[in-house]
Amino acid sequence: MTAVERRIPVMQPMLGEEEARAAAEAVLSGWVAQGPRVAEFERRFAAAVGAGHGVAVSSCTTGLHLALVLLGVGPGDEVVVPSFSFIATANAVRYCGATPIFADVELTTGNVTVETVDAVRTPRTRAVIAVHQGGVPFDVRALRAAADGWGVALVEDAACAAGSTAYGAPVGAGAAVAAWSFHPRKVITTGEGGMVTVDREEWAVRGRRLREHGMNVSAADRHASAQPVLEAYLETGFNYRMTDIQAAVGLVQLGRLAGLVAQRRDLAARYQALLADVPGAVPVRDPAYGRTNFQSFWVLLTDEFGAGRDEALSTLAAAGVSARRGIMAAHLEPAYAEAHPPALPVTERLTRNSLILPLHHNLTGDDQDRIVGVLRALSSRAPGR
């Protein structure tokens, strides 16, 4: 890397003056906790993804936990999840006292399928959490139909999927329950924060109660009342609230979503074209039934590449490129050492041999040329070339 070459970050959130003004307005309003901006963000986000109702929460992790609570998942139950996901997907099951059962994924999308779930489900299976991994939609028609046939609930982990589509509709449209993330690594962000979208009003009502300690009336409603309100706590709940400051930022970000997805798809298409002549570097692509937002752009390195994933990461780092290992495999982490899942060959291949390349709004064509140039040079050193 020469002195004039800048380091290329793996991601950067798109935040500007409009978000700063919105946050400042929330602060100056005097109402910074969960309030009217949160309610507006819930309505607008649910409308954007084609869902019936939105329940804003403090993170996608708390959203997944809340979703499972709404479904009545508890001790003695099993929930099928992909190991090929951030560890929060499996952890949320443990929060309920239930047991996560790891399913394998398909190589092209990194997602569970009807077949991989069916291979591990048992009479104790209460629910399935299917992840739209890295923004790549899973086959919602097939999995929703299968879950209905099995008599189990389907929770859609859409942490990365805002702006992705399946069968021409936004991911989230038609989902009974889905959880979303607004972490800075996602396409739109509120700093930290998440959302649960549901198709049943009674779930939305209970979800909003549970996120606020099980209270029968929200703090915002009590504050707005001209008369004293004596609240009651109807069940054991949680402190999973989003603040109005976060929601103010989220409302601005939501207005950027379509443009950000379009830009990411353009950058992904350029990556795919550049990688076409790099042997052994297989980039993620849209599935036949949907379009990804390319929240993450991962590349699978096959034996033809001639170098391992870790060597590729080190070589990129030396060239000033901040890439990352591919999606983790939860069953290989110490926290799940006792899980002893069945063989998960595709999961282990993907997590061992894939890496995530930079993709964000500040990435330039020259940056992409430089990144792929490093991979091309590394691949050219393979024996026989």
C-alpha positions as CSV (number, residue, x, y, z in Angstrom):
1,M,0.0,0.0,0.0
2,T,1.5,3.4,-1.0
3,A,1.3,6.4,1.2
4,V,-1.5,7.9,-0.9
5,E,-3.8,4.9,-0.8
6,R,-6.4,5.1,1.8
7,R,-7.5,2.1,3.9
8,I,-10.8,0.8,2.6
9,P,-13.2,0.0,5.5
10,V,-15.5,-3.1,5.3
11,M,-18.5,-1.0,6.0
12,Q,-19.6,2.6,6.8
13,P,-23.1,3.7,7.9
14,M,-24.7,6.4,5.8
15,L,-25.3,9.1,8.3
16,G,-25.4,12.8,7.6
17,E,-26.7,16.2,8.6
18,E,-30.4,15.2,8.2
19,E,-29.9,12.4,10.8
20,A,-28.0,14.8,13.1
21,R,-30.8,17.4,12.9
22,A,-33.5,14.8,13.6
23,A,-31.7,13.5,16.6
24,A,-31.1,17.1,17.9
25,E,-34.8,17.9,17.4
26,A,-35.7,14.8,19.5
27,V,-33.3,16.0,22.3
28,L,-34.6,19.5,22.2
29,S,-38.2,18.3,22.3
30,G,-37.7,17.2,25.9
31,W,-39.0,13.7,25.2
32,V,-36.1,11.4,24.5
33,A,-37.4,8.1,25.8
34,Q,-39.9,5.8,23.9
35,G,-42.6,8.1,22.6
36,P,-44.2,9.6,19.5
37,R,-41.2,9.2,17.2
38,V,-41.0,5.5,18.1
39,A,-44.7,5.0,17.3
40,E,-44.3,6.8,13.9
41,F,-41.2,4.7,13.1
42,E,-43.1,1.5,13.9
43,R,-45.9,2.5,11.5
44,R,-43.7,3.6,8.7
45,F,-41.3,0.6,8.9
46,A,-44.2,-1.9,9.0
47,A,-45.7,-0.2,5.9
48,A,-42.3,-0.3,4.1
49,V,-41.9,-4.0,4.5
50,G,-45.5,-4.9,4.0
51,A,-46.2,-6.0,7.6
52,G,-49.3,-5.4,9.6
53,H,-47.7,-4.0,12.8
54,G,-44.3,-2.9,14.1
55,V,-43.0,-3.2,17.6
56,A,-39.7,-1.2,18.1
57,V,-37.2,-2.8,20.4
58,S,-33.6,-2.3,21.6
59,S,-32.0,-4.8,19.2
60,C,-32.8,-7.6,16.8
61,T,-31.6,-10.0,19.6
62,T,-34.2,-8.7,22.0
63,G,-36.7,-8.8,19.1
64,L,-36.0,-12.5,18.4
65,H,-36.5,-13.2,22.1
66,L,-39.7,-11.3,22.2
67,A,-41.0,-13.1,19.1
68,L,-40.4,-16.5,20.7
69,V,-42.1,-15.3,23.9
70,L,-45.1,-14.2,21.9
71,L,-45.2,-17.7,20.3
72,G,-45.1,-19.4,23.8
73,V,-41.7,-21.1,23.3
74,G,-40.3,-22.3,26.6
75,P,-38.5,-25.1,28.4
76,G,-38.8,-28.5,26.8
77,D,-39.3,-27.0,23.3
78,E,-36.9,-27.2,20.5
79,V,-36.4,-24.5,17.9
80,V,-34.6,-25.3,14.6
81,V,-32.1,-22.6,13.7
82,P,-29.2,-22.3,11.3
83,S,-25.8,-22.5,12.8
84,F,-24.6,-20.4,9.9
85,S,-25.7,-17.1,11.5
86,F,-24.6,-14.6,14.1
87,I,-24.8,-16.3,17.5
88,A,-27.7,-14.2,18.6
89,T,-30.1,-16.3,16.5
90,A,-29.3,-19.4,18.7
91,N,-28.9,-17.4,21.9
92,A,-32.5,-16.1,21.7
93,V,-33.8,-19.7,21.9
94,R,-31.8,-20.3,25.0
95,Y,-33.2,-17.1,26.6
96,C,-36.6,-18.9,26.6
97,G,-35.2,-22.0,28.2
98,A,-35.7,-23.9,24.9
99,T,-33.1,-25.9,23.0
100,P,-31.7,-24.7,19.6
101,I,-31.4,-27.5,17.0
102,F,-28.9,-26.6,14.3
103,A,-29.8,-27.2,10.6
104,D,-27.5,-27.0,7.6
105,V,-27.9,-24.4,4.8
106,E,-27.7,-24.5,1.1
107,L,-24.4,-23.4,-0.5
108,T,-25.6,-20.7,-2.9
109,T,-27.7,-18.6,-0.5
110,G,-26.4,-19.6,3.0
111,N,-30.0,-20.1,4.0
112,V,-31.9,-23.0,5.5
113,T,-34.3,-24.9,3.2
114,V,-37.3,-27.1,3.7
115,E,-35.1,-30.1,3.3
116,T,-32.4,-29.0,5.8
117,V,-35.0,-28.1,8.5
118,D,-37.0,-31.3,7.9
119,A,-33.8,-33.3,8.4
120,V,-33.5,-32.2,12.1
121,R,-37.0,-31.4,13.3
122,T,-38.6,-33.7,15.9
123,P,-42.0,-33.9,17.7
124,R,-40.5,-31.4,20.2
125,T,-40.0,-28.8,17.5
126,R,-42.1,-25.7,18.4
127,A,-40.7,-23.2,16.0
128,V,-38.1,-22.6,13.2
129,I,-36.0,-19.4,13.0
130,A,-35.0,-19.0,9.3
131,V,-32.5,-16.3,8.6
132,H,-32.4,-14.1,5.4
133,Q,-28.6,-14.4,5.6
134,G,-26.6,-11.3,4.7
135,G,-29.8,-9.9,3.1
136,V,-30.2,-12.9,0.7
137,P,-33.9,-13.9,1.0
138,F,-34.7,-17.5,1.8
139,D,-37.5,-19.2,-0.1
140,V,-40.4,-17.8,1.9
141,R,-43.1,-19.6,-0.1
142,A,-41.6,-23.0,0.5
143,L,-40.6,-22.5,4.1
144,R,-43.9,-20.8,5.1
145,A,-45.9,-23.6,3.5
146,A,-43.8,-26.3,5.1
147,A,-44.0,-24.8,8.6
148,D,-47.8,-24.6,8.2
149,G,-47.8,-28.3,7.2
150,W,-45.6,-29.3,10.1
151,G,-47.7,-27.3,12.6
152,V,-44.8,-25.2,13.8
153,A,-44.3,-21.4,14.0
154,L,-41.9,-19.7,11.6
155,V,-39.9,-16.7,12.8
156,E,-38.1,-14.8,10.1
157,D,-34.7,-13.4,11.2
158,A,-34.6,-10.5,8.9
159,A,-31.8,-8.7,10.7
160,C,-29.9,-8.0,7.5
161,A,-32.8,-8.0,5.1
162,A,-34.4,-4.5,5.0
163,G,-34.9,-3.7,1.3
164,S,-34.6,-7.3,0.1
165,T,-37.5,-8.9,-1.8
166,A,-38.8,-12.4,-2.4
167,Y,-41.3,-13.2,-5.1
168,G,-41.7,-9.5,-5.9
169,A,-42.7,-8.5,-2.4
170,P,-40.6,-7.0,0.4
171,V,-39.0,-9.4,2.8
172,G,-41.4,-9.3,5.7
173,A,-44.6,-9.1,3.7
174,G,-46.7,-12.1,4.7
175,A,-44.5,-13.1,7.6
176,A,-46.3,-14.0,10.7
177,V,-43.5,-12.6,12.8
178,A,-40.1,-11.2,11.8
179,A,-37.2,-9.5,13.6
180,W,-35.0,-6.8,12.2
181,S,-31.8,-5.1,13.1
182,F,-30.7,-1.4,12.9
183,H,-27.1,-2.0,14.0
184,P,-24.5,0.2,12.1
185,R,-23.5,-2.7,9.9
186,K,-27.0,-3.0,8.5
187,V,-28.2,-1.1,5.4
188,I,-30.1,1.4,7.6
189,T,-29.2,2.1,11.2
190,T,-30.4,3.7,14.5
191,G,-27.1,3.1,16.2
192,E,-28.5,0.2,18.1
193,G,-32.1,-0.9,17.9
194,G,-34.4,-3.4,16.2
195,M,-38.0,-4.1,15.2
196,V,-40.5,-7.0,15.5
197,T,-43.1,-7.0,12.7
198,V,-46.2,-9.2,13.2
199,D,-49.4,-9.9,11.3
200,R,-51.7,-10.0,14.4
201,E,-52.8,-6.9,16.3
202,E,-53.0,-8.8,19.6
203,W,-49.3,-9.8,19.2
204,A,-48.4,-6.2,18.6
205,V,-50.3,-5.1,21.7
206,R,-48.7,-7.7,23.9
207,G,-45.3,-7.1,22.4
208,R,-45.4,-3.4,23.2
209,R,-46.5,-4.3,26.8
210,L,-43.8,-6.9,27.2
211,R,-41.0,-4.6,26.0
212,E,-42.0,-2.2,28.8
213,H,-41.9,-4.4,31.9
214,G,-45.4,-5.9,31.2
215,M,-47.0,-2.5,32.0
216,N,-50.6,-2.1,30.9
217,V,-50.1,1.5,29.8
218,S,-47.0,3.0,28.3
219,A,-44.9,5.7,30.0
220,A,-45.7,8.0,27.0
221,D,-49.4,7.6,27.5
222,R,-49.2,8.2,31.2
223,H,-47.2,11.4,30.6
224,A,-49.8,12.6,28.1
225,S,-52.7,12.0,30.4
226,A,-54.2,15.0,32.2
227,Q,-55.2,12.7,35.1
228,P,-53.1,10.5,37.3
229,V,-52.7,7.0,35.8
230,L,-52.1,4.1,38.1
231,E,-50.4,1.5,35.9
232,A,-50.6,-2.3,36.5
233,Y,-48.0,-4.9,35.5
234,L,-49.9,-7.7,33.9
235,E,-47.1,-10.2,33.3
236,T,-43.3,-10.4,33.7
237,G,-41.9,-8.3,30.9
238,F,-38.6,-6.8,29.8
239,N,-36.8,-3.5,29.3
240,Y,-36.5,-3.7,25.5
241,R,-37.5,-0.2,24.6
242,M,-36.2,2.0,21.7
243,T,-35.7,5.7,22.4
244,D,-37.2,8.6,20.4
245,I,-33.7,9.8,19.5
246,Q,-33.0,6.4,17.8
247,A,-36.4,6.5,16.1
248,A,-35.8,10.0,14.8
249,V,-32.6,8.8,13.1
250,G,-34.5,5.7,11.9
251,L,-37.2,7.7,10.2
252,V,-34.5,9.6,8.1
253,Q,-32.7,6.4,7.4
254,L,-35.9,4.7,6.2
255,G,-36.3,7.4,3.6
256,R,-32.9,6.5,2.3
257,L,-33.5,2.8,2.1
258,A,-34.5,2.4,-1.6
259,G,-31.5,4.5,-2.8
260,L,-29.1,2.7,-0.6
261,V,-30.2,-0.7,-1.8
262,A,-30.0,0.5,-5.4
263,Q,-26.5,1.7,-4.9
264,R,-25.4,-1.5,-3.1
265,R,-26.9,-3.6,-5.9
266,D,-24.9,-1.6,-8.5
267,L,-21.7,-2.1,-6.5
268,A,-22.4,-5.8,-6.1
269,A,-23.0,-6.2,-9.9
270,R,-19.7,-4.6,-10.5
271,Y,-17.9,-6.9,-8.1
272,Q,-19.5,-9.9,-9.8
273,A,-18.3,-8.7,-13.2
274,L,-14.8,-8.1,-11.9
275,L,-14.6,-11.5,-10.1
276,A,-15.7,-13.4,-13.2
277,D,-12.1,-13.9,-14.3
278,V,-10.8,-14.8,-10.9
279,P,-10.7,-18.6,-10.7
280,G,-12.1,-20.0,-7.5
281,A,-13.7,-16.8,-6.2
282,V,-17.5,-17.4,-6.3
283,P,-19.5,-14.3,-5.3
284,V,-22.9,-14.2,-3.7
285,R,-25.8,-13.6,-6.1
286,D,-29.6,-13.2,-6.1
287,P,-31.6,-16.4,-5.8
288,A,-34.0,-17.1,-8.6
289,Y,-37.0,-16.0,-6.5
290,G,-35.7,-12.8,-5.0
291,R,-33.4,-9.8,-4.9
292,T,-30.9,-9.2,-2.1
293,N,-30.0,-5.8,-0.6
294,F,-26.4,-7.0,-0.5
295,Q,-26.1,-6.1,3.2
296,S,-23.0,-8.3,3.0
297,F,-21.1,-9.2,-0.1
298,W,-19.4,-12.5,0.5
299,V,-17.1,-14.6,-1.7
300,L,-16.7,-18.3,-1.4
301,L,-13.1,-19.4,-2.1
302,T,-13.0,-22.9,-3.7
303,D,-10.0,-25.2,-4.1
304,E,-9.4,-23.7,-7.5
305,F,-8.5,-20.3,-5.8
306,G,-5.3,-21.8,-4.6
307,A,-5.1,-19.9,-1.3
308,G,-7.0,-20.2,2.0
309,R,-9.5,-17.7,3.3
310,D,-7.2,-16.6,6.2
311,E,-4.3,-16.0,3.8
312,A,-6.6,-14.0,1.6
313,L,-7.7,-11.9,4.6
314,S,-4.1,-11.2,5.6
315,T,-3.1,-10.3,2.0
316,L,-6.1,-7.9,1.7
317,A,-5.2,-6.3,5.1
318,A,-1.6,-5.8,4.0
319,A,-3.0,-4.0,1.0
320,G,-5.1,-1.7,3.1
321,V,-8.4,-3.5,2.7
322,S,-10.5,-4.3,5.7
323,A,-12.3,-7.5,4.8
324,R,-13.9,-9.9,7.2
325,R,-14.3,-13.7,7.6
326,G,-17.6,-15.0,6.4
327,I,-20.7,-15.7,8.5
328,M,-19.9,-17.6,11.7
329,A,-21.0,-21.1,12.6
330,A,-22.5,-21.0,16.1
331,H,-22.0,-24.7,16.7
332,L,-18.3,-24.3,16.4
333,E,-18.1,-21.7,19.2
334,P,-17.3,-22.7,22.8
335,A,-20.7,-21.5,24.0
336,Y,-22.3,-24.4,22.0
337,A,-19.6,-27.0,22.5
338,E,-22.1,-29.4,24.1
339,A,-24.7,-29.1,21.3
340,H,-23.3,-32.0,19.2
341,P,-25.4,-31.3,16.1
342,P,-25.5,-33.7,13.2
343,A,-23.0,-33.1,10.4
344,L,-23.3,-29.6,8.9
345,P,-20.9,-29.8,5.9
346,V,-22.2,-26.9,4.0
347,T,-22.2,-24.6,7.0
348,E,-18.6,-25.6,7.9
349,R,-17.5,-25.1,4.3
350,L,-19.0,-21.7,4.0
351,T,-17.8,-20.4,7.4
352,R,-14.2,-21.8,6.7
353,N,-13.9,-20.7,3.1
354,S,-15.8,-17.4,2.7
355,L,-14.9,-13.8,3.3
356,I,-16.8,-10.5,3.2
357,L,-15.6,-7.7,1.0
358,P,-16.2,-4.0,1.6
359,L,-19.5,-2.7,0.4
360,H,-20.9,0.7,1.4
361,H,-22.0,4.0,0.0
362,N,-18.5,5.5,0.0
363,L,-16.9,2.6,-2.0
364,T,-15.6,3.7,-5.4
365,G,-15.0,1.9,-8.6
366,D,-11.2,2.4,-8.0
367,D,-11.6,0.8,-4.6
368,Q,-13.3,-2.3,-6.1
369,D,-10.6,-2.5,-8.8
370,R,-8.0,-2.5,-6.0
371,I,-9.8,-5.1,-3.9
372,V,-10.4,-7.5,-6.7
373,G,-6.8,-6.9,-8.0
374,V,-5.5,-8.2,-4.7
375,L,-7.6,-11.4,-5.0
376,R,-6.7,-11.8,-8.7
377,A,-3.0,-11.6,-7.9
378,L,-3.4,-14.1,-5.1
379,S,-5.3,-16.5,-7.2
380,S,-2.7,-16.3,-10.0
381,R,-0.1,-17.8,-7.7
382,A,-2.0,-21.1,-7.5
383,P,0.0,-24.1,-8.8
384,G,-0.4,-24.5,-12.6
385,R,-1.1,-20.8,-13.3
